[in-house]
């Protein structure tokens, strides 16, 4: 087991022009935690996933569409994207987020 490490999540991933940058910070059988940095107007198109996913905005502003309803989130806010429900993300401005994916025990 690795020793406990203190991290500044906001500073652990950097922006790249016209891109989405991701960095996995923890992964195991139960799921994973990934940091993302989206440049303005970058997006993840609508898709589904077989696990619940919690998004926490670390910096900036994003529009997150879940089941045809758009939610605008800013730094410090979070939202749950339920398993098997269509969702999409759009960077309204540059933003960073932490994504926590929890695998479904039935898989």
C-alpha positions in Angstrom: 0.0 0.0 0.0 1.3 3.4 -0.9 1.7 6.1 1.8 -1.1 8.7 2.1 -0.3 11.7 -0.1 -1.7 15.2 0.1 -2.8 16.6 -3.3 -4.1 19.9 -4.7 -6.5 18.4 -7.2 -7.1 21.7 -9.1 -3.3 21.9 -9.8 -2.9 18.2 -10.6 -4.1 18.5 -14.2 -3.2 21.3 -16.7 -5.1 22.8 -19.6 -4.1 22.2 -23.2 -5.4 24.4 -26.1 -8.4 22.9 -28.0 -8.2 19.7 -25.9 -9.4 17.6 -23.0 -6.7 16.4 -20.7 -7.3 13.5 -18.3 -5.3 12.0 -15.5 -6.3 8.9 -13.5 -5.4 9.4 -9.9 -6.8 6.2 -8.4 -8.1 3.0 -9.9 -9.2 -0.3 -8.3 -11.9 -3.0 -8.6 -14.6 -0.7 -7.2 -14.1 2.2 -9.7 -11.7 5.1 -10.4 -11.1 8.7 -9.8 -10.0 10.8 -12.8 -9.2 14.5 -13.1 -10.1 16.4 -16.3 -9.2 19.8 -17.8 -11.4 21.0 -20.6 -10.5 24.0 -22.8 -13.4 26.3 -23.6 -16.0 24.8 -26.0 -14.5 21.3 -25.7 -17.2 18.6 -25.2 -17.9 15.0 -24.6 -20.8 14.0 -26.8 -23.8 12.2 -25.4 -23.1 8.7 -24.2 -24.1 6.2 -21.5 -22.0 4.3 -19.0 -22.8 1.2 -16.9 -21.8 2.9 -13.6 -22.8 5.9 -11.5 -20.4 8.8 -12.0 -20.1 11.8 -9.7 -18.7 15.0 -11.2 -17.2 17.7 -9.0 -16.2 21.0 -10.7 -12.8 22.1 -9.4 -12.6 25.3 -11.5 -14.5 27.1 -14.2 -18.0 26.4 -15.6 -19.6 23.4 -17.4 -22.9 22.5 -18.9 -23.8 18.9 -18.1 -26.7 17.3 -19.9 -28.3 14.3 -18.1 -31.4 12.6 -19.7 -32.1 15.6 -21.9 -31.9 18.2 -19.1 -29.0 20.6 -19.0 -27.4 21.6 -15.6 -24.8 24.5 -15.4 -22.2 23.9 -12.7 -19.5 26.1 -11.3 -16.5 25.6 -9.0 -17.5 23.7 -5.8 -20.7 22.2 -7.3 -21.2 18.5 -8.1 -23.8 16.3 -9.8 -24.4 12.6 -10.1 -24.8 11.1 -13.5 -26.7 7.8 -13.0 -25.7 4.6 -14.7 -27.2 3.8 -18.1 -28.7 7.4 -18.5 -27.5 9.4 -21.4 -25.2 12.3 -20.5 -22.9 14.9 -22.2 -20.5 17.6 -21.0 -19.7 21.0 -22.6 -17.0 23.5 -21.4 -18.8 26.9 -21.1 -15.4 28.2 -20.2 -12.2 26.4 -19.3 -13.0 24.1 -16.5 -11.5 21.3 -14.4 -13.4 18.5 -12.8 -12.9 15.3 -10.8 -14.9 12.3 -12.0 -15.5 9.5 -9.5 -16.9 6.4 -11.2 -18.4 3.6 -9.1 -18.7 0.2 -10.7 -22.0 -1.6 -10.4 -21.7 -4.8 -8.3 -23.9 -6.6 -10.7 -21.5 -6.3 -13.6 
